[in-house]
Amino acid sequence: MMKMLAAALMFAALPLTANAAWEGAEGGAMAKPVETNTTIELISVHCVDGPVIAVYSKGGGPVLPAGDPDAGADYFYRPGTVRAVVDGAAYPLAAAGSDEAVVLFSEGSEAQSYLKPLDLGLVGAMGASKQLTLAFDITPQQAADGSSLESFARFDLAGAGKAIAAALKPCL
């Protein structure tokens, strides 16, 4: 995990461009958001006990709204508070915490602490689509689409397919 963190920190130091590319590093496929209203700096798709999405935030810790360090992060292990949208198709997610990142899983049952292995449909869609949006319910505000998932980061999926496939080869 320390190698993954070191790679993420090196990747985070690269300049953000409007066409942020996916890069393979230390067993993960990483990308920076092309648009966000949060503290998200980059994500890494990699293997733990299966595929996961690790979300790295400015200053470490949870994903928060940009400019609001006092906001609470009450989305961990709760259903309906995190969602991935890939070219319009929605995938409910659940968040767990680690020392370095917010780790996203597919939304499971209460008996699973709402965490189940990442939906392979989501993984496949990320490899064959144009845009990924990760959305979080952090504040009482509503999103533009009327949902409670007002805090977001968008990622360009151009070139993601090969990088994600290589990163997830050990766990698929």
C-alpha positions as a Python dict, from the first residue, in 0.01 Angstrom:
ca = {
    (1, 'M'): (0, 0, 0),
    (2, 'M'): (291, 236, 69),
    (3, 'K'): (414, 191, -291),
    (4, 'M'): (62, 278, -413),
    (5, 'L'): (64, 592, -196),
    (6, 'A'): (409, 694, -321),
    (7, 'A'): (300, 647, -682),
    (8, 'A'): (-20, 843, -617),
    (9, 'L'): (175, 1130, -463),
    (10, 'M'): (415, 1142, -759),
    (11, 'F'): (121, 1134, -1002),
    (12, 'A'): (-55, 1409, -803),
    (13, 'A'): (246, 1635, -849),
    (14, 'L'): (202, 1631, -1227),
    (15, 'P'): (20, 1932, -1375),
    (16, 'L'): (-356, 1896, -1428),
    (17, 'T'): (-456, 1924, -1792),
    (18, 'A'): (-798, 1941, -1950),
    (19, 'N'): (-730, 1601, -2106),
    (20, 'A'): (-591, 1417, -1803),
    (21, 'A'): (-460, 1081, -1920),
    (22, 'W'): (-476, 749, -1741),
    (23, 'E'): (-139, 625, -1627),
    (24, 'G'): (-33, 288, -1493),
    (25, 'A'): (174, 307, -1172),
    (26, 'E'): (257, 50, -901),
    (27, 'G'): (-25, -188, -989),
    (28, 'G'): (-293, 75, -1039),
    (29, 'A'): (-442, 286, -1316),
    (30, 'M'): (-450, 653, -1208),
    (31, 'A'): (-618, 966, -1337),
    (32, 'K'): (-676, 1324, -1225),
    (33, 'P'): (-1019, 1485, -1252),
    (34, 'V'): (-1087, 1717, -1542),
    (35, 'E'): (-1351, 1895, -1333),
    (36, 'T'): (-1436, 1888, -962),
    (37, 'N'): (-1593, 2088, -684),
    (38, 'T'): (-1421, 1872, -421),
    (39, 'T'): (-1079, 1805, -273),
    (40, 'I'): (-1027, 1503, -502),
    (41, 'E'): (-679, 1508, -660),
    (42, 'L'): (-674, 1168, -828),
    (43, 'I'): (-819, 819, -835),
    (44, 'S'): (-651, 482, -864),
    (45, 'V'): (-825, 170, -990),
    (46, 'H'): (-642, -129, -847),
    (47, 'C'): (-676, -468, -675),
    (48, 'V'): (-731, -526, -305),
    (49, 'D'): (-940, -844, -263),
    (50, 'G'): (-1091, -753, -600),
    (51, 'P'): (-1114, -429, -798),
    (52, 'V'): (-1156, -105, -603),
    (53, 'I'): (-1138, 267, -672),
    (54, 'A'): (-916, 457, -430),
    (55, 'V'): (-987, 831, -413),
    (56, 'Y'): (-701, 1056, -300),
    (57, 'S'): (-785, 1398, -157),
    (58, 'K'): (-579, 1714, -113),
    (59, 'G'): (-412, 1694, 226),
    (60, 'G'): (-513, 1329, 264),
    (61, 'G'): (-827, 1219, 440),
    (62, 'P'): (-1186, 1218, 320),
    (63, 'V'): (-1337, 1376, 12),
    (64, 'L'): (-1475, 1718, 107),
    (65, 'P'): (-1623, 2011, -84),
    (66, 'A'): (-1349, 2241, -217),
    (67, 'G'): (-1297, 2534, 16),
    (68, 'D'): (-1496, 2380, 303),
    (69, 'P'): (-1250, 2198, 533),
    (70, 'D'): (-1508, 2197, 813),
    (71, 'A'): (-1762, 1990, 620),
    (72, 'G'): (-1827, 1650, 770),
    (73, 'A'): (-1766, 1330, 578),
    (74, 'D'): (-2068, 1126, 681),
    (75, 'Y'): (-2081, 902, 373),
    (76, 'F'): (-1867, 611, 498),
    (77, 'Y'): (-2042, 271, 513),
    (78, 'R'): (-2376, 430, 420),
    (79, 'P'): (-2594, 339, 122),
    (80, 'G'): (-2707, 604, -124),
    (81, 'T'): (-2426, 848, -51),
    (82, 'V'): (-2178, 775, -334),
    (83, 'R'): (-2243, 704, -702),
    (84, 'A'): (-2043, 649, -1017),
    (85, 'V'): (-2196, 759, -1346),
    (86, 'V'): (-2034, 634, -1666),
    (87, 'D'): (-2175, 793, -1981),
    (88, 'G'): (-2517, 826, -1813),
    (89, 'A'): (-2532, 479, -1652),
    (90, 'A'): (-2542, 498, -1270),
    (91, 'Y'): (-2367, 257, -1033),
    (92, 'P'): (-2435, 290, -658),
    (93, 'L'): (-2115, 279, -453),
    (94, 'A'): (-2020, 273, -87),
    (95, 'A'): (-1712, 425, 75),
    (96, 'A'): (-1468, 283, 326),
    (97, 'G'): (-1178, 472, 478),
    (98, 'S'): (-809, 386, 480),
    (99, 'D'): (-507, 575, 606),
    (100, 'E'): (-437, 723, 264),
    (101, 'A'): (-760, 728, 65),
    (102, 'V'): (-1134, 683, 45),
    (103, 'V'): (-1184, 336, -101),
    (104, 'L'): (-1495, 280, -313),
    (105, 'F'): (-1678, -51, -348),
    (106, 'S'): (-2013, -135, -502),
    (107, 'E'): (-2303, -87, -265),
    (108, 'G'): (-2379, -408, -77),
    (109, 'S'): (-2625, -516, 189),
    (110, 'E'): (-2632, -408, 552),
    (111, 'A'): (-2482, -747, 646),
    (112, 'Q'): (-2185, -658, 420),
    (113, 'S'): (-2147, -314, 585),
    (114, 'Y'): (-2279, -193, 249),
    (115, 'L'): (-1948, -292, 83),
    (116, 'K'): (-1930, -555, -188),
    (117, 'P'): (-1677, -614, -467),
    (118, 'L'): (-1677, -350, -737),
    (119, 'D'): (-1939, -425, -1004),
    (120, 'L'): (-1763, -574, -1307),
    (121, 'G'): (-2017, -391, -1523),
    (122, 'L'): (-1878, -62, -1389),
    (123, 'V'): (-1522, -178, -1453),
    (124, 'G'): (-1610, -275, -1811),
    (125, 'A'): (-1797, 51, -1871),
    (126, 'M'): (-1500, 254, -1747),
    (127, 'G'): (-1279, 79, -2002),
    (128, 'A'): (-1512, 143, -2295),
    (129, 'S'): (-1673, 481, -2227),
    (130, 'K'): (-1596, 852, -2244),
    (131, 'Q'): (-1662, 998, -1899),
    (132, 'L'): (-1675, 891, -1533),
    (133, 'T'): (-1836, 1108, -1266),
    (134, 'L'): (-1794, 1020, -899),
    (135, 'A'): (-2059, 1196, -687),
    (136, 'F'): (-2084, 1220, -308),
    (137, 'D'): (-2355, 1336, -68),
    (138, 'I'): (-2153, 1555, 169),
    (139, 'T'): (-2356, 1872, 223),
    (140, 'P'): (-2731, 1943, 259),
    (141, 'Q'): (-2727, 2111, -85),
    (142, 'Q'): (-2881, 1949, -391),
    (143, 'A'): (-2695, 1869, -713),
    (144, 'A'): (-2794, 2028, -1045),
    (145, 'D'): (-2982, 1705, -1131),
    (146, 'G'): (-3190, 1739, -810),
    (147, 'S'): (-3017, 1451, -632),
    (148, 'S'): (-2845, 1478, -296),
    (149, 'L'): (-2508, 1391, -457),
    (150, 'E'): (-2382, 1748, -492),
    (151, 'S'): (-2005, 1699, -462),
    (152, 'F'): (-1844, 1553, -773),
    (153, 'A'): (-1534, 1487, -977),
    (154, 'R'): (-1535, 1408, -1351),
    (155, 'F'): (-1272, 1199, -1524),
    (156, 'D'): (-1199, 1159, -1894),
    (157, 'L'): (-1199, 787, -1976),
    (158, 'A'): (-1006, 824, -2303),
    (159, 'G'): (-724, 571, -2287),
    (160, 'A'): (-853, 421, -1962),
    (161, 'G'): (-931, 76, -2102),
    (162, 'K'): (-576, -52, -2141),
    (163, 'A'): (-451, 103, -1817),
    (164, 'I'): (-745, -36, -1613),
    (165, 'A'): (-719, -381, -1773),
    (166, 'A'): (-348, -400, -1691),
    (167, 'A'): (-403, -280, -1335),
    (168, 'L'): (-683, -528, -1267),
    (169, 'K'): (-533, -829, -1441),
    (170, 'P'): (-414, -982, -1109),
    (171, 'C'): (-764, -978, -956),
    (172, 'L'): (-995, -1056, -1249),
}
